[in-house]
């Protein structure tokens, strides 16, 4: 049995740090004269105290973690932090049950963006800020995990990025610290640029800050029930740009910030991601023009803007909505469902399957076809100009199988609770892919997850956790042999 004291020490520190950050929304409510500041004060005190006790109970005498401890640390962080992050909702949002509060916090930390809160326009500023902060923390956390932990742990084919993310196994904490520092500067810089851009488009400072945090984290929480549809015009173009930037590999953005532009243009993930975005957006735009022709150029610009924005939002897993795309026709609805199962680049804040896995799958299929055509030939699967190990291919295949199998199980579980097929399938997909809105009148872009039963909310919360941690990181802990080795 592994020694878990070092992992518990780290978890305690993270919980305590989370509690300390509750001072920001508490101050926002105080400045606004809203009595809700007491909820953040009490939740912050309890969270800091709990984290300090756990950290003290653990051990800080080691600077490295075993593989088992790293898996446990990763999963417990994404389970415990939403629990403590939900406390301000339980204490400060009258209509929030413990189930609703946990669902909202899990949706925040996993940057899913599905919400059960209604009446956002009248929410205390501290609650709106806290929702944005949860997503911002979750966004940078998942980038660090994807670059520091998953390659070393060989999760879902991520080992192909091991050399780019540094060799971290055996020195997980020091290397993770180096990676986190480089990424955090770029992450903070992008957030600041996004704040300035939103403010230049006419947003208030508060709206610009919160929406920038949820844009760069590709989370999608908004300050209004109408999501980003509360705004219109150039804001949608600005948001689409920053969502795309946040969905690029952050190691490439670090290189770009250091003056190396060539790697980002040569990365097959980036090229494939851009091709998929404009391919989907172009197809949906042509369909809209064919089924809903516009009489003048201004109408075409509106169609173009709405289509591009909502395409980027769903494909990157951000989950903002400016229009009810369910009303655009069956082809558009099907396209948006498929977009949510694609995702952006590995090592970014985005979610879902991710571009590189589909690229490796297609390359492996192409190699197999060539072998069938020429049985005596020697064909090797290649990606980014280099050979792909069979271990990577097997890991990608295993991830894809688990992803779609888990999707089916979640959808069936939702259906057994009495929800219709559109809500069940799209709800399972949007939770597992961490996208945000689903399809249909209940959880679609014009709806909300509040009407779902408590059981359904717990099922979808589990789906969010599984999807955000790339499935394997959670499932492996239920294998007894993993703990024996």
KELO-941174 format. One record per residue (C-alpha): z, y, x; residue in three letters. Coordinates in steps of 0.2 Angstrom, whole numbers, plus 2048, in hexadecimal, padded with zeros to 3 digits. Layout:
! KELO-941174
ZYXALA...
***
This chain:
! KELO-941174
800800800UNK7FB811808UNK80881E80CUNK80582B7FEUNK811839805UNK80484380EUNK7F98437FEUNK8078487F3UNK80C8567FFUNK7FA85D7FEUNK7FA85B7EBUNK80A8647EAUNK8048737F4UNK7F48747E9UNK7FF8747D9UNK80A8817E0UNK7FB88C7E6UNK7F488A7D4UNK8048907CDUNK8048A07D8UNK7F38A47D2UNK7F98A67C0UNK8008B77C6UNK7EF8BE7C4UNK7EC8BB7B1UNK7FF8BF7AFUNK7FB8D07B7UNK7EB8D27ACUNK7F58D079CUNK8038DC7A2UNK7F68E97A6UNK7EF8E7795UNK8008E778DUNK7FE8D6786UNK80E8CB783UNK8048BC789UNK8098C079BUNK8198B6798UNK80F8A6795UNK8088A87A7UNK8188AD7AEUNK82189E7A8UNK8138927ABUNK8118997BDUNK8238977C1UNK8248857BBUNK8148807C4UNK8198887D5UNK82A87F7D3UNK82286E7CFUNK8168707DDUNK8238747EAUNK82E8657E5UNK81F8597E6UNK81A8617F7UNK82C85F7FDUNK82D84D7F7UNK81D849801UNK81B849814UNK81285681EUNK81284D82FUNK80084682EUNK7F085082FUNK7E484182AUNK7E383681BUNK7DD825818UNK7CE82180DUNK7DA81B7FFUNK7E582B800UNK7D6836800UNK7CF82E7F0UNK7E082F7E8UNK7E28427EEUNK7D18467E6UNK7D483E7D5UNK7E68447D3UNK7E18567D8UNK7D48567CAUNK7E184E7BEUNK7F18587C2UNK7EA8697C4UNK7E286A7B3UNK7F38647ACUNK7FC8737B4UNK7ED87E7B0UNK7EF87A79EUNK80188179DUNK7FC89379AUNK7F188E78CUNK7FF883784UNK80B892785UNK8008A0782UNK7F289B776UNK7F9898765UNK7EB88D75EUNK7EB88276EUNK7F387176CUNK7F786777CUNK7E785E77AUNK7DC86D778UNK7E5876787UNK7E2867792UNK7D086578CUNK7CD878790UNK7D58767A1UNK7CC8667A6UNK7BC86F7A0UNK7C087D7ABUNK7C58747BBUNK7B68687BAUNK7AB8777B6UNK7A486F7A7UNK7A687E79BUNK7A987578BUNK7B587F781UNK7C187C772UNK7C788E771UNK7C0899763UNK7C28AC761UNK7BF8AF774UNK7BA8C1770UNK7CD8C576BUNK7D58BA778UNK7E28C2784UNK7DA8C7795UNK7E58BC79EUNK7DF8AC795UNK7CD8B1798UNK7D08B57AAUNK7D98A47ACUNK7CB89B7A5UNK7BF8A37B2UNK7CB8A07C0UNK7CD88D7BCUNK7BA88B7BDUNK7B98957CDUNK7C688A7D5UNK7BE87A7CFUNK7AD8807D5UNK7B28837E7UNK7BD8747E7UNK7AF8687E2UNK7A48707F0UNK7B186C7FDUNK7B385A7F6UNK7A18577F6UNK79F85D808UNK7AF857810UNK7B4847806UNK7A683F7FDUNK79B83D80CUNK7A9834815UNK7AD82A807UNK79B824803UNK79C8297F1UNK78C8287E7UNK78082A7F6UNK7898397FDUNK78A83180EUNK778837811UNK780849814UNK78D843820UNK78684B82FUNK78385B826UNK79585C820UNK79D857831UNK7A4845834UNK7B484782AUNK7BB835829UNK7CB833833UNK7CD846835UNK7CC84A822UNK7D8859822UNK7D2863831UNK7C086182DUNK7C286581BUNK7CB875820UNK7BC87A82BUNK7B087681DUNK7BA87F810UNK7BC88E81AUNK7A989081DUNK7A588C80BUNK7B2897804UNK7AB8A780CUNK79A8A3805UNK7A189F7F4UNK7AB8AF7F4UNK79D8B97FAUNK7918B37ECUNK79F8B67DFUNK7A08C87E5UNK78D8CB7E5UNK78D8C47D3UNK79B8CF7CDUNK7918DE7D4UNK7818D97CCUNK7898D67BBUNK7928E77BCUNK7818EF7C0UNK77A8E77B0UNK7878F07A5UNK7968E37A4UNK7A78E97A5UNK7B18E67B5UNK7BB8D97ADUNK7AC8D07A5UNK7A38D17B5UNK7B18C97BFUNK7B48BA7B3UNK7A28B77B0UNK79E8B77C2UNK7AC8AA7C5UNK7A489F7B8UNK7938A27BEUNK79589E7D0UNK7A088E7CCUNK7928897BFUNK7A08887B3UNK79A8927A4UNK7AA89879CUNK7A68A9794UNK7B18B778DUNK7A88B677CUNK7A58A976EUNK7928AD770UNK7938A8783UNK7878B378DUNK77D8B677DUNK78A8C477BUNK77F8CD788UNK76D8CD789UNK75E8D3794UNK75F8D47A7UNK7718CC7A7UNK7688BB7A3UNK75C8BD7B2UNK76B8C17BEUNK7758B37B7UNK7678A77B9UNK7658AC7CBUNK7778AA7D0UNK7788997C7UNK7698937D1UNK7718997E1UNK7828907DDUNK7788807DAUNK7718807ECUNK77A8767FAUNK787881800UNK78587B812UNK773883811UNK77B89380AUNK787893819UNK778891825UNK76F89E81CUNK77D8AA81DUNK77D8A6830UNK76B8AC831UNK76389B830UNK75789B822UNK74B88D826UNK75787E821UNK75988480FUNK74688580DUNK743874815UNK75086B80BUNK74885F7FEUNK7568617F2UNK7538747F1UNK7408727EFUNK7438647E2UNK75086E7D9UNK74587D7D7UNK7368737D1UNK74186B7C4UNK74787B7BEUNK7368847BCUNK72F8747B6UNK73B8727A7UNK73B8857A4UNK7288857A4UNK727876798UNK73387E78CUNK72B88F78CUNK71A888788UNK72187E77AUNK72A88D773UNK71A898775UNK71088A76BUNK71D88875DUNK72389A75CUNK7158A6763UNK71A8B8766UNK70F8C6761UNK7128D1770UNK7178D1782UNK7298D677FUNK72B8C7775UNK7248BC783UNK7308C478FUNK73F8BF783UNK7398AD782UNK7378AC795UNK7488B4798UNK7518A978BUNK748899791UNK74B89C7A3UNK75D8A07A1UNK762892796UNK7588867A0UNK76188B7B0UNK77288B7A7UNK7708797A1UNK7688727B0UNK7758787BCUNK7838737B0UNK7898847ADUNK78888379BUNK786896796UNK77B898787UNK7728A8781UNK7698A0772UNK76B891767UNK75D88676FUNK760878762UNK755883757UNK747884764UNK74087375EUNK742860762UNK739861772UNK74486F779UNK754866773UNK74F85677CUNK74A86078BUNK75B86878CUNK76485778AUNK75A850799UNK75D8607A3UNK77085D7A2UNK76D84C7AAUNK7658537B9UNK7708607C2UNK76E86A7D2UNK7708667E4UNK77E85C7ECUNK78B8667F5UNK78A8747E8UNK7958797D9UNK7898707CDUNK78B85F7C5UNK7838517BDUNK7788447C6UNK7718507D2UNK75F8527D9UNK7618487E9UNK7658387E0UNK7558397D5UNK74B83D7E5UNK75382D7EEUNK7508237DFUNK73E8287DEUNK73B8257F0UNK7438147EFUNK73880F7E0UNK7288157E9UNK72D80B7F8UNK72F7FB7EDUNK71E7FE7E5UNK7167FF7F6UNK71F7EF7FBUNK7187E67EBUNK7077ED7EFUNK7077E8801UNK7147DA803UNK7127D9816UNK7147EB819UNK7237F4820UNK729802815UNK73980C817UNK74081880AUNK741829811UNK74983980CUNK74984A814UNK73E843822UNK74A836827UNK74D823822UNK75981F814UNK765811817UNK76680380BUNK779808809UNK774819803UNK7678127F6UNK7748057F0UNK7818137EEUNK77581E7E4UNK76F80F7D9UNK78280B7D6UNK78681D7D1UNK77781E7C5UNK77C80E7BDUNK78E8137BBUNK7898247B5UNK77E81E7A6UNK78980F7A2UNK79881B7A1UNK78E827797UNK78A81978BUNK79C81478AUNK7A2826786UNK795828779UNK79A818770UNK7AC81D771UNK7A782D769UNK79D82575BUNK7AC819758UNK7B6828754UNK7AA82D746UNK79F83A74EUNK78D83B74BUNK780834758UNK77B84575EUNK78C84B761UNK79283A769UNK783839775UNK78284B77AUNK79484D77BUNK79683E787UNK787845791UNK78E857792UNK79F851797UNK79A8447A4UNK78C8507ABUNK79985F7AAUNK78C8697A1UNK795872793UNK78C873782UNK78586477AUNK77886276CUNK77A864759UNK78387074EUNK79586B753UNK79586B766UNK784873769UNK781885771UNK78688D761UNK79588275EUNK7A587D766UNK7AF86D76AUNK7BE873760UNK7B9868750UNK7BA85875AUNK7C884C758UNK7D684C765UNK7D183A76AUNK7BF84176DUNK7C684F777UNK7CF843782UNK7C0838784UNK7B5846789UNK7C384D795UNK7C283C79EUNK7AF83D79FUNK7B184E7A7UNK7BD8477B4UNK7B28387B8UNK7A28437B9UNK7A98507C4UNK7B08437D0UNK7A083A7D1UNK7A782B7C8UNK7AA81F7D7UNK7B882A7DDUNK7C28257CDUNK7BB8147CAUNK7BF80D7DBUNK7D28107D9UNK7D28037CBUNK7CC7F67D7UNK7DA7EC7DFUNK7D17E77EFUNK7CE7FA7F3UNK7E17FC7F5UNK7E37EC7FFUNK7D67F180CUNK
***
